[in-house]
């Protein structure tokens, strides 16, 4: 059942990693550590207009709002499943770029 869970949820997680996984770069911290999410810069960073339109709507949802509120309060990103998947994706991108440079 765990393998089926991963098989079903995997594509959704990958979609969200690719579309909103860069969120941490757009939380600007004040001297007291409080974070403020830079929403407009966040979705402007997306190259695809289609994905940008989706994200502009998605950031208004309660799910994303609660997620960002927690991220703004926290000094470091949580070490949960989603964060692990973001780190894996970023490593894959770095590895792919380094291979392209050597070719």
Buried (B, 14 or more C-beta within 10 A) or exposed (E): EEEEEEEEEEEEBBEBBBBBBBBBEBBEEEEEEEBEBBBEEBBEEBEEEEBBEBBBEBBEEEEBEEBBEEBBEEEEBEEEEBBEBBBEBEEEEEEEEEEEEEE
